[in-house]
């Protein structure tokens, strides 16, 4: 599918970029900023949700580290 195309499986949401780590708006590794850009959210919102999720049990840090390693950095 080309960038910006309508995808009915995403509930009508369109995307214009792939999932990459941000170079401009990074705090640690650019993972939260990259996720925010990909889904059209504010980077601050994604960071707050991530920090709040760390209060719950689960593999949040492992997921963040995996995304840091697996996501390419934007060009």
mmCIF file as gemmi writes it, N, C-alpha and C atoms, coordinates in Angstrom:
data_model
loop_
_atom_site.group_PDB
_atom_site.id
_atom_site.type_symbol
_atom_site.label_atom_id
_atom_site.label_alt_id
_atom_site.label_comp_id
_atom_site.label_asym_id
_atom_site.label_entity_id
_atom_site.label_seq_id
_atom_site.pdbx_PDB_ins_code
_atom_site.Cartn_x
_atom_site.Cartn_y
_atom_site.Cartn_z
_atom_site.occupancy
_atom_site.B_iso_or_equiv
_atom_site.pdbx_formal_charge
_atom_site.auth_seq_id
_atom_site.auth_asym_id
_atom_site.pdbx_PDB_model_num
ATOM 1 N N . UNK Axp A 1 ? 0.843 -1.167 0 1 0 ? 1 A 1
ATOM 2 C CA . UNK Axp A 1 ? 0 0 0 1 0 ? 1 A 1
ATOM 3 C C . UNK Axp A 1 ? 0.891 1.233 0 1 0 ? 1 A 1
ATOM 4 N N . UNK Axp A 2 ? 0.54 2.225 -0.779 1 0 ? 2 A 1
ATOM 5 C CA . UNK Axp A 2 ? 1.344 3.449 -0.823 1 0 ? 2 A 1
ATOM 6 C C . UNK Axp A 2 ? 1.071 4.334 0.383 1 0 ? 2 A 1
ATOM 7 N N . UNK Axp A 3 ? 2.02 5.204 0.707 1 0 ? 3 A 1
ATOM 8 C CA . UNK Axp A 3 ? 1.883 6.092 1.861 1 0 ? 3 A 1
ATOM 9 C C . UNK Axp A 3 ? 0.703 7.029 1.656 1 0 ? 3 A 1
ATOM 10 N N . UNK Axp A 4 ? -0.104 7.2 2.7 1 0 ? 4 A 1
ATOM 11 C CA . UNK Axp A 4 ? -1.239 8.101 2.652 1 0 ? 4 A 1
ATOM 12 C C . UNK Axp A 4 ? -2.491 7.488 2.065 1 0 ? 4 A 1
ATOM 13 N N . UNK Axp A 5 ? -2.445 6.215 1.678 1 0 ? 5 A 1
ATOM 14 C CA . UNK Axp A 5 ? -3.605 5.562 1.091 1 0 ? 5 A 1
ATOM 15 C C . UNK Axp A 5 ? -4.611 5.198 2.169 1 0 ? 5 A 1
ATOM 16 N N . UNK Axp A 6 ? -5.885 5.118 1.783 1 0 ? 6 A 1
ATOM 17 C CA . UNK Axp A 6 ? -6.94 4.752 2.721 1 0 ? 6 A 1
ATOM 18 C C . UNK Axp A 6 ? -6.889 3.247 2.962 1 0 ? 6 A 1
ATOM 19 N N . UNK Axp A 7 ? -6.877 2.851 4.214 1 0 ? 7 A 1
ATOM 20 C CA . UNK Axp A 7 ? -6.841 1.438 4.584 1 0 ? 7 A 1
ATOM 21 C C . UNK Axp A 7 ? -8.044 1.138 5.458 1 0 ? 7 A 1
ATOM 22 N N . UNK Axp A 8 ? -9.056 0.421 4.933 1 0 ? 8 A 1
ATOM 23 C CA . UNK Axp A 8 ? -10.256 0.15 5.725 1 0 ? 8 A 1
ATOM 24 C C . UNK Axp A 8 ? -9.985 -0.725 6.939 1 0 ? 8 A 1
ATOM 25 N N . UNK Axp A 9 ? -8.884 -1.468 6.965 1 0 ? 9 A 1
ATOM 26 C CA . UNK Axp A 9 ? -8.591 -2.307 8.13 1 0 ? 9 A 1
ATOM 27 C C . UNK Axp A 9 ? -8.129 -1.482 9.312 1 0 ? 9 A 1
ATOM 28 N N . UNK Axp A 10 ? -7.738 -0.234 9.081 1 0 ? 10 A 1
ATOM 29 C CA . UNK Axp A 10 ? -7.311 0.641 10.154 1 0 ? 10 A 1
ATOM 30 C C . UNK Axp A 10 ? -8.424 1.578 10.602 1 0 ? 10 A 1
ATOM 31 N N . UNK Axp A 11 ? -9.659 1.267 10.242 1 0 ? 11 A 1
ATOM 32 C CA . UNK Axp A 11 ? -10.782 2.098 10.649 1 0 ? 11 A 1
ATOM 33 C C . UNK Axp A 11 ? -10.783 3.448 9.961 1 0 ? 11 A 1
ATOM 34 N N . UNK Axp A 12 ? -10.284 3.511 8.744 1 0 ? 12 A 1
ATOM 35 C CA . UNK Axp A 12 ? -10.272 4.753 8.006 1 0 ? 12 A 1
ATOM 36 C C . UNK Axp A 12 ? -9.095 5.65 8.305 1 0 ? 12 A 1
ATOM 37 N N . UNK Axp A 13 ? -8.234 5.26 9.246 1 0 ? 13 A 1
ATOM 38 C CA . UNK Axp A 13 ? -7.079 6.069 9.591 1 0 ? 13 A 1
ATOM 39 C C . UNK Axp A 13 ? -6.051 5.976 8.468 1 0 ? 13 A 1
ATOM 40 N N . UNK Axp A 14 ? -5.51 7.105 8.09 1 0 ? 14 A 1
ATOM 41 C CA . UNK Axp A 14 ? -4.47 7.096 7.071 1 0 ? 14 A 1
ATOM 42 C C . UNK Axp A 14 ? -3.137 7.406 7.721 1 0 ? 14 A 1
ATOM 43 N N . UNK Axp A 15 ? -2.094 6.868 7.147 1 0 ? 15 A 1
ATOM 44 C CA . UNK Axp A 15 ? -0.751 7.104 7.663 1 0 ? 15 A 1
ATOM 45 C C . UNK Axp A 15 ? 0.112 7.614 6.527 1 0 ? 15 A 1
ATOM 46 N N . UNK Axp A 16 ? 1.088 8.423 6.857 1 0 ? 16 A 1
ATOM 47 C CA . UNK Axp A 16 ? 1.949 8.978 5.824 1 0 ? 16 A 1
ATOM 48 C C . UNK Axp A 16 ? 3.407 8.581 6.01 1 0 ? 16 A 1
ATOM 49 N N . UNK Axp A 17 ? 3.744 7.982 7.129 1 0 ? 17 A 1
ATOM 50 C CA . UNK Axp A 17 ? 5.135 7.607 7.358 1 0 ? 17 A 1
ATOM 51 C C . UNK Axp A 17 ? 5.208 6.184 7.87 1 0 ? 17 A 1
ATOM 52 N N . UNK Axp A 18 ? 6.363 5.572 7.684 1 0 ? 18 A 1
ATOM 53 C CA . UNK Axp A 18 ? 6.588 4.261 8.254 1 0 ? 18 A 1
ATOM 54 C C . UNK Axp A 18 ? 6.966 4.394 9.72 1 0 ? 18 A 1
ATOM 55 N N . UNK Axp A 19 ? 7.152 3.294 10.354 1 0 ? 19 A 1
ATOM 56 C CA . UNK Axp A 19 ? 7.513 3.294 11.772 1 0 ? 19 A 1
ATOM 57 C C . UNK Axp A 19 ? 9.024 3.341 11.89 1 0 ? 19 A 1
ATOM 58 N N . UNK Axp A 20 ? 9.543 4.499 12.286 1 0 ? 20 A 1
ATOM 59 C CA . UNK Axp A 20 ? 10.972 4.702 12.474 1 0 ? 20 A 1
ATOM 60 C C . UNK Axp A 20 ? 11.195 5.488 13.758 1 0 ? 20 A 1
ATOM 61 N N . UNK Axp A 21 ? 12.409 5.416 14.272 1 0 ? 21 A 1
ATOM 62 C CA . UNK Axp A 21 ? 12.765 6.214 15.452 1 0 ? 21 A 1
ATOM 63 C C . UNK Axp A 21 ? 13.053 7.641 15.014 1 0 ? 21 A 1
ATOM 64 N N . UNK Axp A 22 ? 12.572 8.594 15.775 1 0 ? 22 A 1
ATOM 65 C CA . UNK Axp A 22 ? 12.749 9.996 15.441 1 0 ? 22 A 1
ATOM 66 C C . UNK Axp A 22 ? 14.173 10.455 15.725 1 0 ? 22 A 1
ATOM 67 N N . UNK Axp A 23 ? 14.687 11.328 14.871 1 0 ? 23 A 1
ATOM 68 C CA . UNK Axp A 23 ? 15.997 11.926 15.105 1 0 ? 23 A 1
ATOM 69 C C . UNK Axp A 23 ? 15.866 13.313 15.722 1 0 ? 23 A 1
ATOM 70 N N . UNK Axp A 24 ? 14.755 13.978 15.446 1 0 ? 24 A 1
ATOM 71 C CA . UNK Axp A 24 ? 14.585 15.366 15.872 1 0 ? 24 A 1
ATOM 72 C C . UNK Axp A 24 ? 13.97 15.51 17.253 1 0 ? 24 A 1
ATOM 73 N N . UNK Axp A 25 ? 13.016 14.69 17.59 1 0 ? 25 A 1
ATOM 74 C CA . UNK Axp A 25 ? 12.225 14.882 18.806 1 0 ? 25 A 1
ATOM 75 C C . UNK Axp A 25 ? 12.498 13.783 19.825 1 0 ? 25 A 1
ATOM 76 N N . UNK Axp A 26 ? 13.71 13.34 19.923 1 0 ? 26 A 1
ATOM 77 C CA . UNK Axp A 26 ? 14.029 12.234 20.819 1 0 ? 26 A 1
ATOM 78 C C . UNK Axp A 26 ? 14.382 12.727 22.204 1 0 ? 26 A 1
ATOM 79 N N . UNK Axp A 27 ? 14.054 11.9 23.19 1 0 ? 27 A 1
ATOM 80 C CA . UNK Axp A 27 ? 14.472 12.151 24.563 1 0 ? 27 A 1
ATOM 81 C C . UNK Axp A 27 ? 15.542 11.124 24.924 1 0 ? 27 A 1
ATOM 82 N N . UNK Axp A 28 ? 15.248 9.849 24.698 1 0 ? 28 A 1
ATOM 83 C CA . UNK Axp A 28 ? 16.242 8.798 24.948 1 0 ? 28 A 1
ATOM 84 C C . UNK Axp A 28 ? 16.683 8.197 23.618 1 0 ? 28 A 1
ATOM 85 N N . UNK Axp A 29 ? 15.766 7.504 22.951 1 0 ? 29 A 1
ATOM 86 C CA . UNK Axp A 29 ? 16.141 6.842 21.705 1 0 ? 29 A 1
ATOM 87 C C . UNK Axp A 29 ? 15.251 7.218 20.531 1 0 ? 29 A 1
ATOM 88 N N . UNK Axp A 30 ? 14.212 8.008 20.757 1 0 ? 30 A 1
ATOM 89 C CA . UNK Axp A 30 ? 13.309 8.409 19.682 1 0 ? 30 A 1
ATOM 90 C C . UNK Axp A 30 ? 12.172 7.446 19.437 1 0 ? 30 A 1
ATOM 91 N N . UNK Axp A 31 ? 12.018 6.437 20.288 1 0 ? 31 A 1
ATOM 92 C CA . UNK Axp A 31 ? 10.967 5.432 20.097 1 0 ? 31 A 1
ATOM 93 C C . UNK Axp A 31 ? 9.585 6.052 20.29 1 0 ? 31 A 1
ATOM 94 N N . UNK Axp A 32 ? 9.371 6.768 21.386 1 0 ? 32 A 1
ATOM 95 C CA . UNK Axp A 32 ? 8.051 7.362 21.653 1 0 ? 32 A 1
ATOM 96 C C . UNK Axp A 32 ? 7.7 8.407 20.597 1 0 ? 32 A 1
ATOM 97 N N . UNK Axp A 33 ? 8.662 9.219 20.199 1 0 ? 33 A 1
ATOM 98 C CA . UNK Axp A 33 ? 8.41 10.229 19.168 1 0 ? 33 A 1
ATOM 99 C C . UNK Axp A 33 ? 8.103 9.571 17.823 1 0 ? 33 A 1
ATOM 100 N N . UNK Axp A 34 ? 8.779 8.48 17.513 1 0 ? 34 A 1
ATOM 101 C CA . UNK Axp A 34 ? 8.501 7.754 16.276 1 0 ? 34 A 1
ATOM 102 C C . UNK Axp A 34 ? 7.117 7.135 16.275 1 0 ? 34 A 1
ATOM 103 N N . UNK Axp A 35 ? 6.724 6.55 17.408 1 0 ? 35 A 1
ATOM 104 C CA . UNK Axp A 35 ? 5.372 5.995 17.52 1 0 ? 35 A 1
ATOM 105 C C . UNK Axp A 35 ? 4.326 7.099 17.412 1 0 ? 35 A 1
ATOM 106 N N . UNK Axp A 36 ? 4.591 8.228 18.042 1 0 ? 36 A 1
ATOM 107 C CA . UNK Axp A 36 ? 3.651 9.35 17.999 1 0 ? 36 A 1
ATOM 108 C C . UNK Axp A 36 ? 3.479 9.856 16.568 1 0 ? 36 A 1
ATOM 109 N N . UNK Axp A 37 ? 4.574 10.008 15.844 1 0 ? 37 A 1
ATOM 110 C CA . UNK Axp A 37 ? 4.495 10.476 14.46 1 0 ? 37 A 1
ATOM 111 C C . UNK Axp A 37 ? 3.741 9.481 13.593 1 0 ? 37 A 1
ATOM 112 N N . UNK Axp A 38 ? 4.005 8.203 13.801 1 0 ? 38 A 1
ATOM 113 C CA . UNK Axp A 38 ? 3.365 7.162 12.981 1 0 ? 38 A 1
ATOM 114 C C . UNK Axp A 38 ? 1.855 7.151 13.149 1 0 ? 38 A 1
ATOM 115 N N . UNK Axp A 39 ? 1.371 7.39 14.385 1 0 ? 39 A 1
ATOM 116 C CA . UNK Axp A 39 ? -0.057 7.305 14.651 1 0 ? 39 A 1
ATOM 117 C C . UNK Axp A 39 ? -0.728 8.672 14.77 1 0 ? 39 A 1
ATOM 118 N N . UNK Axp A 40 ? 0.02 9.746 14.527 1 0 ? 40 A 1
ATOM 119 C CA . UNK Axp A 40 ? -0.556 11.08 14.539 1 0 ? 40 A 1
ATOM 120 C C . UNK Axp A 40 ? -0.873 11.619 15.92 1 0 ? 40 A 1
ATOM 121 N N . UNK Axp A 41 ? -0.13 11.212 16.915 1 0 ? 41 A 1
ATOM 122 C CA . UNK Axp A 41 ? -0.334 11.664 18.287 1 0 ? 41 A 1
ATOM 123 C C . UNK Axp A 41 ? 0.775 12.628 18.677 1 0 ? 41 A 1
ATOM 124 N N . UNK Axp A 42 ? 0.61 13.237 19.835 1 0 ? 42 A 1
ATOM 125 C CA . UNK Axp A 42 ? 1.647 14.097 20.389 1 0 ? 42 A 1
ATOM 126 C C . UNK Axp A 42 ? 2.726 13.223 21.036 1 0 ? 42 A 1
ATOM 127 N N . UNK Axp A 43 ? 4.007 13.534 20.826 1 0 ? 43 A 1
ATOM 128 C CA . UNK Axp A 43 ? 5.063 12.767 21.498 1 0 ? 43 A 1
ATOM 129 C C . UNK Axp A 43 ? 4.926 12.817 23.013 1 0 ? 43 A 1
ATOM 130 N N . UNK Axp A 44 ? 4.491 13.943 23.548 1 0 ? 44 A 1
ATOM 131 C CA . UNK Axp A 44 ? 4.311 14.058 24.993 1 0 ? 44 A 1
ATOM 132 C C . UNK Axp A 44 ? 3.256 13.062 25.488 1 0 ? 44 A 1
ATOM 133 N N . UNK Axp A 45 ? 2.174 12.893 24.727 1 0 ? 45 A 1
ATOM 134 C CA . UNK Axp A 45 ? 1.125 11.947 25.108 1 0 ? 45 A 1
ATOM 135 C C . UNK Axp A 45 ? 1.663 10.526 25.158 1 0 ? 45 A 1
ATOM 136 N N . UNK Axp A 46 ? 2.437 10.142 24.15 1 0 ? 46 A 1
ATOM 137 C CA . UNK Axp A 46 ? 2.997 8.784 24.11 1 0 ? 46 A 1
ATOM 138 C C . UNK Axp A 46 ? 3.953 8.581 25.279 1 0 ? 46 A 1
ATOM 139 N N . UNK Axp A 47 ? 4.756 9.589 25.581 1 0 ? 47 A 1
ATOM 140 C CA . UNK Axp A 47 ? 5.696 9.466 26.709 1 0 ? 47 A 1
ATOM 141 C C . UNK Axp A 47 ? 4.958 9.333 28.038 1 0 ? 47 A 1
ATOM 142 N N . UNK Axp A 48 ? 3.901 10.123 28.229 1 0 ? 48 A 1
ATOM 143 C CA . UNK Axp A 48 ? 3.12 10.048 29.47 1 0 ? 48 A 1
ATOM 144 C C . UNK Axp A 48 ? 2.457 8.682 29.594 1 0 ? 48 A 1
ATOM 145 N N . UNK Axp A 49 ? 1.89 8.189 28.506 1 0 ? 49 A 1
ATOM 146 C CA . UNK Axp A 49 ? 1.259 6.853 28.535 1 0 ? 49 A 1
ATOM 147 C C . UNK Axp A 49 ? 2.299 5.794 28.858 1 0 ? 49 A 1
ATOM 148 N N . UNK Axp A 50 ? 3.492 5.908 28.283 1 0 ? 50 A 1
ATOM 149 C CA . UNK Axp A 50 ? 4.537 4.927 28.571 1 0 ? 50 A 1
ATOM 150 C C . UNK Axp A 50 ? 4.943 4.972 30.041 1 0 ? 50 A 1
ATOM 151 N N . UNK Axp A 51 ? 5.151 6.162 30.575 1 0 ? 51 A 1
ATOM 152 C CA . UNK Axp A 51 ? 5.556 6.286 31.983 1 0 ? 51 A 1
ATOM 153 C C . UNK Axp A 51 ? 4.454 5.753 32.895 1 0 ? 51 A 1
ATOM 154 N N . UNK Axp A 52 ? 3.209 6.08 32.604 1 0 ? 52 A 1
ATOM 155 C CA . UNK Axp A 52 ? 2.099 5.566 33.414 1 0 ? 52 A 1
ATOM 156 C C . UNK Axp A 52 ? 1.982 4.046 33.305 1 0 ? 52 A 1
ATOM 157 N N . UNK Axp A 53 ? 2.259 3.505 32.116 1 0 ? 53 A 1
ATOM 158 C CA . UNK Axp A 53 ? 2.184 2.052 31.957 1 0 ? 53 A 1
ATOM 159 C C . UNK Axp A 53 ? 3.267 1.345 32.767 1 0 ? 53 A 1
ATOM 160 N N . UNK Axp A 54 ? 4.354 2.053 33.051 1 0 ? 54 A 1
ATOM 161 C CA . UNK Axp A 54 ? 5.431 1.459 33.854 1 0 ? 54 A 1
ATOM 162 C C . UNK Axp A 54 ? 5.007 1.232 35.299 1 0 ? 54 A 1
ATOM 163 N N . UNK Axp A 55 ? 3.931 1.869 35.719 1 0 ? 55 A 1
ATOM 164 C CA . UNK Axp A 55 ? 3.402 1.638 37.061 1 0 ? 55 A 1
ATOM 165 C C . UNK Axp A 55 ? 2.669 0.301 37.153 1 0 ? 55 A 1
ATOM 166 N N . UNK Axp A 56 ? 2.312 -0.263 36.025 1 0 ? 56 A 1
ATOM 167 C CA . UNK Axp A 56 ? 1.632 -1.556 35.975 1 0 ? 56 A 1
ATOM 168 C C . UNK Axp A 56 ? 2.655 -2.661 35.745 1 0 ? 56 A 1
ATOM 169 N N . UNK Axp A 57 ? 2.34 -3.864 36.185 1 0 ? 57 A 1
ATOM 170 C CA . UNK Axp A 57 ? 3.27 -4.967 35.912 1 0 ? 57 A 1
ATOM 171 C C . UNK Axp A 57 ? 3.257 -5.306 34.42 1 0 ? 57 A 1
ATOM 172 N N . UNK Axp A 58 ? 4.4 -5.635 33.905 1 0 ? 58 A 1
ATOM 173 C CA . UNK Axp A 58 ? 4.486 -6.021 32.5 1 0 ? 58 A 1
ATOM 174 C C . UNK Axp A 58 ? 5.86 -5.729 31.929 1 0 ? 58 A 1
ATOM 175 N N . UNK Axp A 59 ? 6.05 -6.097 30.678 1 0 ? 59 A 1
ATOM 176 C CA . UNK Axp A 59 ? 7.372 -5.98 30.044 1 0 ? 59 A 1
ATOM 177 C C . UNK Axp A 59 ? 7.584 -4.664 29.295 1 0 ? 59 A 1
ATOM 178 N N . UNK Axp A 60 ? 7.177 -3.53 29.868 1 0 ? 60 A 1
ATOM 179 C CA . UNK Axp A 60 ? 7.28 -2.261 29.165 1 0 ? 60 A 1
ATOM 180 C C . UNK Axp A 60 ? 8.713 -1.908 28.801 1 0 ? 60 A 1
ATOM 181 N N . UNK Axp A 61 ? 9.646 -2.074 29.713 1 0 ? 61 A 1
ATOM 182 C CA . UNK Axp A 61 ? 11.036 -1.733 29.427 1 0 ? 61 A 1
ATOM 183 C C . UNK Axp A 61 ? 11.634 -2.669 28.379 1 0 ? 61 A 1
ATOM 184 N N . UNK Axp A 62 ? 11.264 -3.929 28.437 1 0 ? 62 A 1
ATOM 185 C CA . UNK Axp A 62 ? 11.755 -4.885 27.439 1 0 ? 62 A 1
ATOM 186 C C . UNK Axp A 62 ? 11.207 -4.522 26.061 1 0 ? 62 A 1
ATOM 187 N N . UNK Axp A 63 ? 9.937 -4.139 25.995 1 0 ? 63 A 1
ATOM 188 C CA . UNK Axp A 63 ? 9.337 -3.729 24.726 1 0 ? 63 A 1
ATOM 189 C C . UNK Axp A 63 ? 10.034 -2.475 24.186 1 0 ? 63 A 1
ATOM 190 N N . UNK Axp A 64 ? 10.287 -1.501 25.059 1 0 ? 64 A 1
ATOM 191 C CA . UNK Axp A 64 ? 10.982 -0.28 24.634 1 0 ? 64 A 1
ATOM 192 C C . UNK Axp A 64 ? 12.374 -0.621 24.101 1 0 ? 64 A 1
ATOM 193 N N . UNK Axp A 65 ? 13.108 -1.47 24.808 1 0 ? 65 A 1
ATOM 194 C CA . UNK Axp A 65 ? 14.445 -1.855 24.345 1 0 ? 65 A 1
ATOM 195 C C . UNK Axp A 65 ? 14.391 -2.591 23.012 1 0 ? 65 A 1
ATOM 196 N N . UNK Axp A 66 ? 13.391 -3.459 22.851 1 0 ? 66 A 1
ATOM 197 C CA . UNK Axp A 66 ? 13.241 -4.191 21.59 1 0 ? 66 A 1
ATOM 198 C C . UNK Axp A 66 ? 12.943 -3.224 20.441 1 0 ? 66 A 1
ATOM 199 N N . UNK Axp A 67 ? 12.061 -2.248 20.681 1 0 ? 67 A 1
ATOM 200 C CA . UNK Axp A 67 ? 11.77 -1.263 19.643 1 0 ? 67 A 1
ATOM 201 C C . UNK Axp A 67 ? 12.994 -0.408 19.331 1 0 ? 67 A 1
ATOM 202 N N . UNK Axp A 68 ? 13.778 -0.087 20.343 1 0 ? 68 A 1
ATOM 203 C CA . UNK Axp A 68 ? 15.003 0.69 20.153 1 0 ? 68 A 1
ATOM 204 C C . UNK Axp A 68 ? 15.952 -0.068 19.219 1 0 ? 68 A 1
ATOM 205 N N . UNK Axp A 69 ? 16.059 -1.362 19.417 1 0 ? 69 A 1
ATOM 206 C CA . UNK Axp A 69 ? 16.968 -2.183 18.619 1 0 ? 69 A 1
ATOM 207 C C . UNK Axp A 69 ? 16.408 -2.457 17.226 1 0 ? 69 A 1
ATOM 208 N N . UNK Axp A 70 ? 15.096 -2.748 17.133 1 0 ? 70 A 1
ATOM 209 C CA . UNK Axp A 70 ? 14.508 -3.196 15.881 1 0 ? 70 A 1
ATOM 210 C C . UNK Axp A 70 ? 14.088 -2.077 14.929 1 0 ? 70 A 1
ATOM 211 N N . UNK Axp A 71 ? 13.682 -0.927 15.458 1 0 ? 71 A 1
ATOM 212 C CA . UNK Axp A 71 ? 13.213 0.153 14.583 1 0 ? 71 A 1
ATOM 213 C C . UNK Axp A 71 ? 14.39 0.887 13.959 1 0 ? 71 A 1
ATOM 214 N N . UNK Axp A 72 ? 14.326 1.093 12.676 1 0 ? 72 A 1
ATOM 215 C CA . UNK Axp A 72 ? 15.409 1.868 12.052 1 0 ? 72 A 1
ATOM 216 C C . UNK Axp A 72 ? 15.262 3.348 12.409 1 0 ? 72 A 1
ATOM 217 N N . UNK Axp A 73 ? 16.385 4.037 12.412 1 0 ? 73 A 1
ATOM 218 C CA . UNK Axp A 73 ? 16.36 5.48 12.659 1 0 ? 73 A 1
ATOM 219 C C . UNK Axp A 73 ? 15.944 6.173 11.376 1 0 ? 73 A 1
ATOM 220 N N . UNK Axp A 74 ? 15.118 7.22 11.486 1 0 ? 74 A 1
ATOM 221 C CA . UNK Axp A 74 ? 14.679 7.919 10.274 1 0 ? 74 A 1
ATOM 222 C C . UNK Axp A 74 ? 15.864 8.543 9.569 1 0 ? 74 A 1
ATOM 223 N N . UNK Axp A 75 ? 15.731 8.716 8.288 1 0 ? 75 A 1
ATOM 224 C CA . UNK Axp A 75 ? 16.83 9.259 7.465 1 0 ? 75 A 1
ATOM 225 C C . UNK Axp A 75 ? 16.777 10.752 7.416 1 0 ? 75 A 1
